[in-house]
Amino acid sequence: MDLHQTYPALSDLRARARRRLPPFVWDYLDSATGSEATKHRNRSALDQIGFEPSILHGPFSPDLTAPLLGHDFPLPVGIAPVGMSGLIWERAELHLAQAAAHAGLPFCLSTVASRSPEDLAPHLGNHPWFQLYPPKDEGIRKDMLARARDAGFTGLILTVDVPVASRRERQTRSGLTSPPRLTPRLLAQVAMHPAWAWAMKGERDIHMRTLDKYSDLQANLPPTEHIGYLLRTSPDWDYLRWLRDHWQGHLIVKGVLKGADAARIEAEGADAIWVSNHAGRQFDAAPATISALPGVRAATSLPVLFDSGIEGGLDILRAMALGADFVFLGRGFHYALAALGPAGPAHLIDILTRDMAANMGQLGARDLKSLPPPFLLDAPVKM
Ligand SMILES: Cc1cc2nc3c(=O)[nH]c(=O)nc-3n(C[C@H](O)[C@H](O)[C@H](O)COP(=O)(O)O)c2cc1C
């Protein structure tokens, strides 16, 4: 079957994922916090970024390669860290790591993933990064860094936009607990979604395996207060300095929206800045990431990574034209997995590749350094 005939866009994968996932799993993946205005703002702000198409530029094959942190990548796309991916599809982290390795793209493993660095070590490609939710305890901190390094992770991502747990009301309403407990209501949902139930038949115990070593807490906490929150702290600038001193690989700070923060993070010795609002899952009055990007770009000479709301190749070009060096997707890769199983992530990479190439053809851009200047669509007409 030609997947491009049936699922030509990420929206097709999302629609199929929604049909196949029980609502409590769907809500975990798809929800944001509050009224979810920030999530929608990410999308509507991206839609406002326009380009003038080019004409009469003759035929060419665009070059999609992008340099980042000393490597040339075939595409400026990576897989963002997502906690508890294993709830969304069986062995999700393994499939994602393998898809990234196969495509030569970065893969990020969350501290609160359902697989540990050790589980993933045999499946990692050349660009695995470990995302750190910062443990309070210095001993645990050192141990996690050593485990990530020994498993082969070359980059460390410090996520800074979760100073406290967010409320994620839709997720709470869905009835999901941590660790997931199948109540009669959730079991009824599972029964109505046989594709997910069948895929998950071998997954008996979905939990945050990286943290097993540090706690045997079995409390049935509400969904936004899992064991990850019990171990972690809200990091400060001293914490960032400590990490810089103790991690020899690339250090990336994720969740930055202000230029002044980016400049200070650069001064502290980080290697890259990641513009993100966590897909609107943390704070419902945050700016759209595409609106925050130019200010961050102007404030730092470090590579700028970007996420939150990317749905296709055109969005990637919008972010690159506004100063991003690389783009990540979180939910998209999980929609792909839930829609098509292990074949999904590779198909999404293919969709993004084709979509970037088609739009670069419209723009007459032979490579990612030659994108024309973007402008705001629907801006008032100047007379
Ligand atoms: C279900 C879910 C879980 C997430 N878990 C984490 C996490 O553990 N650590 C982290 O830094 N970001 C986490 N994120 C945020 C993603 O890394 C990324 O910033 C976001 O998903 C990008 O937006 P997108 O989903 O629109 O592509 C999570 C996002 C989702 C949707």
The ligand as a Tripos MOL2 file, in Angstrom:
@<TRIPOS>MOLECULE
LIG
   31    33     1     0     0
SMALL
NO_CHARGES

@<TRIPOS>ATOM
      1 C1          2.3100   13.7080   25.8690 C.3       1 LIG1
      2 C2          3.4750   14.6470   25.9630 C.ar      1 LIG1
      3 C3          4.4550   14.4250   26.9150 C.ar      1 LIG1
      4 C4          5.5660   15.2730   26.9800 C.ar      1 LIG1
      5 N1          6.5710   14.9890   27.8780 N.ar      1 LIG1
      6 C5          7.6750   15.7630   27.9020 C.ar      1 LIG1
      7 C6          8.7630   15.4240   28.7510 C.ar      1 LIG1
      8 O1          8.7420   14.4150   29.4420 O.2       1 LIG1
      9 N2          9.8390   16.2630   28.7460 N.ar      1 LIG1
     10 C7          9.9000   17.3980   27.9640 C.ar      1 LIG1
     11 O2         10.8890   18.1340   27.9980 O.2       1 LIG1
     12 N3          8.8890   17.7090   27.1310 N.ar      1 LIG1
     13 C8          7.7990   16.9170   27.0710 C.ar      1 LIG1
     14 N4          6.7890   17.2240   26.2070 N.ar      1 LIG1
     15 C9          6.9370   18.3740   25.2880 C.3       1 LIG1
     16 C10         7.6220   17.9520   23.9970 C.3       1 LIG1
     17 O3          8.9790   17.6400   24.2210 O.3       1 LIG1
     18 C11         7.5980   19.0800   22.9640 C.3       1 LIG1
     19 O4          8.0910   20.2540   23.5340 O.3       1 LIG1
     20 C12         6.1930   19.3420   22.3940 C.3       1 LIG1
     21 O5          5.4530   18.1490   22.2900 O.3       1 LIG1
     22 C13         6.3340   19.9840   21.0230 C.3       1 LIG1
     23 O6          5.1180   20.3320   20.4930 O.3       1 LIG1
     24 P1          4.3030   19.4260   19.4470 P.3       1 LIG1
     25 O7          3.7720   18.2820   20.2290 O.co2     1 LIG1
     26 O8          3.2520   20.3410   18.9340 O.co2     1 LIG1
     27 O9          5.2780   18.9810   18.3690 O.co2     1 LIG1
     28 C14         5.6740   16.3870   26.1040 C.ar      1 LIG1
     29 C15         4.6740   16.6000   25.1540 C.ar      1 LIG1
     30 C16         3.6040   15.7460   25.0710 C.ar      1 LIG1
     31 C17         2.5710   15.9930   24.0010 C.3       1 LIG1
@<TRIPOS>BOND
     1     1     2 1
     2     2     3 ar
     3     2    30 ar
     4     3     4 ar
     5     4     5 ar
     6     4    28 ar
     7     5     6 ar
     8     6     7 ar
     9     6    13 1
    10     7     8 2
    11     7     9 ar
    12     9    10 ar
    13    10    11 2
    14    10    12 ar
    15    12    13 ar
    16    13    14 ar
    17    14    15 1
    18    14    28 ar
    19    15    16 1
    20    16    17 1
    21    16    18 1
    22    18    19 1
    23    18    20 1
    24    20    21 1
    25    20    22 1
    26    22    23 1
    27    23    24 1
    28    24    25 2
    29    24    26 1
    30    24    27 1
    31    28    29 ar
    32    29    30 ar
    33    30    31 1
@<TRIPOS>SUBSTRUCTURE
     1 LIG1         1 GROUP 0 **** ****
